[in-house]
Amino acid sequence: MLKFYFNAAPNPMKVALFLEEAGLDYEPVPVDTKTGAQHSDWFRAINPNAKLPAIQDGDATVFDSNAILLYLAEKTGQFLPPGGDAERAALLSWLMFIASGVGPYSGQAVHFRNFAPEDIPYAKKRYGYEARRHWGIVNDRLAERDWMLGDTYTIVDMAIWGWAPRIPFMIGDDAMEGFPHIARLMAAIDARPAADRARALPQAHTFKQEMDEVAMRAMYPQIFAED
């Protein structure tokens, strides 16, 4: 059976959504990053980058959430756009845009706004600006179509769904007001039963909640590294 290593962060959640949408049998394996479990030898053997999520599917191991989405979509034939070079080009372009732009800038914006040990105005401005710019591109894309790739609900929409709830933590409590088309997409996905099941998954496991020094050392080891 497929093993899914996860926590409640944005990247694992978009994979959880796919697994529930596709109706795949899988074993959820919680990995509590605030305790440092992702740095254990057993997990590093699965993902040398010590990040979540990861899956093991027989003798295949896949890490990076967007790689997992693409792997599972191609394996199952589900949640892909209609065939053709143009459609596949759009799928790959938008999925990689999320992987290389939306995700990293969103994560850094959340970090410097909420968790950095020092208030660094330039870092907050840079990553907040870039997060807003990237999400603006997504919002503009959705202004002319129901889903990111047109009429078809795909893994690109699932990748957006994982990160979009964090927008207020990146760029302000009222930020979603500037992204009405993203809000519409989120409402459409949230109304799907699979989204309810995906959100319930981390609630069925006990994850550490305190952001104490142990958690900070596990999640942001660079803060404590020697110069």
C-alpha positions as CSV (number, residue, x, y, z in Angstrom):
1,M,0.0,0.0,0.0
2,L,1.1,3.5,-0.8
3,K,2.6,5.3,2.3
4,F,2.1,9.1,2.6
5,Y,4.4,11.0,4.9
6,F,2.7,14.2,5.9
7,N,1.9,17.0,8.4
8,A,-0.6,19.8,8.1
9,A,1.6,22.2,6.1
10,P,0.5,23.5,2.7
11,N,2.6,21.1,0.6
12,P,1.4,17.8,2.2
13,M,-2.2,19.1,2.2
14,K,-2.3,19.4,-1.6
15,V,-1.1,15.8,-1.9
16,A,-3.7,14.7,0.7
17,L,-6.4,16.3,-1.5
18,F,-5.2,14.4,-4.5
19,L,-5.2,11.1,-2.6
20,E,-8.7,11.7,-1.4
21,E,-10.0,12.9,-4.7
22,A,-8.5,9.9,-6.5
23,G,-9.9,7.4,-4.0
24,L,-6.5,5.8,-3.6
25,D,-5.8,3.4,-0.7
26,Y,-2.9,4.8,1.3
27,E,-1.3,4.6,4.8
28,P,-0.9,8.0,6.3
29,V,2.3,8.4,8.3
30,P,2.5,11.6,10.4
31,V,5.9,13.2,10.7
32,D,5.9,15.9,13.4
33,T,8.3,18.6,12.2
34,K,8.2,20.6,15.4
35,T,9.8,17.6,17.2
36,G,12.5,17.3,14.6
37,A,11.2,14.0,13.3
38,Q,12.0,15.0,9.7
39,H,15.7,15.0,10.5
40,S,15.7,11.4,11.8
41,D,17.8,8.9,9.9
42,W,14.8,6.9,8.9
43,F,13.1,9.8,7.2
44,R,16.2,11.2,5.6
45,A,16.6,7.8,4.0
46,I,13.2,8.5,2.3
47,N,13.8,12.2,1.6
48,P,17.4,13.4,1.9
49,N,16.1,17.0,1.9
50,A,14.2,16.3,5.2
51,K,11.1,18.0,4.0
52,L,7.4,16.9,3.8
53,P,5.6,15.4,2.0
54,A,7.0,12.2,0.6
55,I,5.4,9.0,-0.7
56,Q,6.5,5.4,-1.1
57,D,4.7,3.5,-3.8
58,G,6.1,0.0,-3.9
59,D,9.7,0.4,-4.8
60,A,9.1,4.0,-6.0
61,T,9.9,6.9,-3.6
62,V,8.8,10.4,-4.6
63,F,9.5,13.6,-2.7
64,D,8.6,17.2,-3.4
65,S,4.8,17.8,-3.5
66,N,4.6,18.9,-7.1
67,A,6.6,15.9,-8.2
68,I,4.2,13.7,-6.2
69,L,1.1,15.3,-7.8
70,L,2.5,14.8,-11.3
71,Y,3.6,11.2,-10.5
72,L,0.2,10.2,-9.1
73,A,-1.8,12.0,-11.8
74,E,0.2,10.3,-14.6
75,K,0.1,6.9,-12.9
76,T,-3.7,7.0,-12.3
77,G,-4.7,9.1,-15.4
78,Q,-6.7,11.4,-13.1
79,F,-6.9,15.2,-12.8
80,L,-4.9,15.9,-15.9
81,P,-6.0,18.2,-18.7
82,P,-7.2,16.8,-22.1
83,G,-4.4,15.4,-24.2
84,G,-2.3,17.5,-26.6
85,D,1.0,19.3,-26.5
86,A,-0.6,22.7,-25.7
87,E,-2.5,21.3,-22.7
88,R,0.5,19.4,-21.3
89,A,2.7,22.5,-21.8
90,A,0.2,24.6,-19.7
91,L,0.1,21.9,-17.0
92,L,3.9,21.8,-16.7
93,S,4.3,25.5,-16.8
94,W,1.8,26.3,-14.1
95,L,2.8,23.4,-11.9
96,M,6.4,24.5,-12.1
97,F,5.4,28.2,-11.5
98,I,3.8,27.1,-8.3
99,A,6.8,24.9,-7.4
100,S,9.5,27.5,-8.1
101,G,7.6,30.8,-7.4
102,V,4.4,30.7,-5.5
103,G,5.5,28.1,-2.9
104,P,9.0,29.5,-2.1
105,Y,8.0,33.1,-2.0
106,S,4.8,32.3,0.0
107,G,6.8,30.3,2.5
108,Q,9.4,33.0,3.0
109,A,6.7,35.7,3.3
110,V,5.1,33.7,6.1
111,H,8.4,33.1,7.8
112,F,9.7,36.7,7.8
113,R,6.2,38.1,8.7
114,N,5.5,35.7,11.6
115,F,8.5,33.6,12.7
116,A,11.8,35.3,12.1
117,P,13.6,36.0,15.3
118,E,14.5,39.5,14.1
119,D,12.3,42.1,12.5
120,I,13.9,42.7,9.1
121,P,11.9,45.2,7.1
122,Y,13.6,44.6,3.8
123,A,13.0,40.8,4.0
124,K,9.4,41.4,4.9
125,K,8.9,43.8,2.1
126,R,10.7,41.7,-0.5
127,Y,9.0,38.4,0.2
128,G,5.6,40.1,0.8
129,Y,5.9,41.9,-2.5
130,E,6.9,38.8,-4.4
131,A,4.2,36.7,-2.8
132,R,1.6,39.3,-3.7
133,R,2.9,39.5,-7.3
134,H,2.8,35.7,-7.8
135,W,-0.7,35.4,-6.3
136,G,-1.7,38.3,-8.6
137,I,-0.6,36.3,-11.6
138,V,-2.7,33.3,-10.4
139,N,-5.7,35.6,-9.7
140,D,-5.5,37.1,-13.2
141,R,-5.3,33.6,-14.8
142,L,-8.5,32.6,-13.0
143,A,-10.3,35.8,-14.1
144,E,-11.0,34.2,-17.5
145,R,-11.5,30.5,-16.7
146,D,-13.1,28.3,-14.0
147,W,-10.0,26.4,-13.3
148,M,-6.3,27.1,-13.8
149,L,-6.2,25.1,-17.0
150,G,-9.7,26.0,-18.3
151,D,-12.7,23.8,-17.9
152,T,-10.9,20.9,-16.2
153,Y,-10.1,20.5,-12.5
154,T,-6.5,19.4,-12.3
155,I,-3.5,19.0,-10.0
156,V,-2.6,22.6,-10.7
157,D,-5.8,23.7,-8.8
158,M,-4.9,21.3,-6.0
159,A,-1.4,22.9,-5.7
160,I,-3.1,26.3,-5.4
161,W,-5.5,25.0,-2.8
162,G,-2.6,23.9,-0.5
163,W,-1.1,27.3,-0.3
164,A,-3.9,29.8,-0.8
165,P,-5.3,29.6,2.8
166,R,-2.0,31.0,4.0
167,I,-2.3,34.2,2.0
168,P,-3.4,36.3,5.1
169,F,-0.4,35.1,7.0
170,M,1.9,36.2,4.1
171,I,0.6,39.7,3.2
172,G,-2.2,40.7,5.7
173,D,-5.6,39.8,7.1
174,D,-7.5,41.5,4.3
175,A,-5.3,40.3,1.5
176,M,-7.8,37.8,0.0
177,E,-10.1,40.8,-0.8
178,G,-7.6,41.6,-3.6
179,F,-7.8,38.1,-5.0
180,P,-11.5,37.4,-5.7
181,H,-10.9,34.8,-8.3
182,I,-8.6,32.8,-6.0
183,A,-11.3,33.0,-3.4
184,R,-13.9,31.6,-5.9
185,L,-11.5,28.7,-6.7
186,M,-11.0,28.0,-3.0
187,A,-14.7,28.0,-2.4
188,A,-15.3,25.6,-5.3
189,I,-12.6,23.1,-4.0
190,D,-13.6,23.5,-0.3
191,A,-17.2,22.4,-1.3
192,R,-15.9,19.1,-2.6
193,P,-16.1,16.1,-0.1
194,A,-12.5,15.2,-0.8
195,A,-11.4,18.5,0.6
196,D,-13.2,17.8,3.9
197,R,-11.5,14.5,4.1
198,A,-8.1,16.0,3.4
199,R,-8.5,18.6,6.1
200,A,-9.6,16.0,8.6
201,L,-6.5,13.9,8.0
202,P,-4.1,15.9,10.2
203,Q,-6.8,16.4,12.8
204,A,-6.8,12.6,13.4
205,H,-3.2,12.7,14.6
206,T,-1.5,14.6,17.4
207,F,1.0,17.1,16.2
208,K,3.0,19.3,18.5
209,Q,1.5,22.8,18.6
210,E,4.0,24.8,20.7
211,M,6.5,26.9,18.7
212,D,9.2,26.6,21.4
213,E,12.9,26.4,21.1
214,V,12.9,22.8,20.2
215,A,10.4,23.5,17.4
216,M,12.4,26.5,16.2
217,R,15.6,24.5,16.1
218,A,13.9,21.7,14.1
219,M,12.1,23.9,11.6
220,Y,14.6,26.8,11.3
221,P,18.1,25.4,12.2
222,Q,19.8,28.2,10.3
223,I,18.8,30.5,13.2
224,F,21.1,28.5,15.6
225,A,23.9,27.7,13.2
226,E,27.3,29.1,13.9
227,D,28.5,31.8,11.5
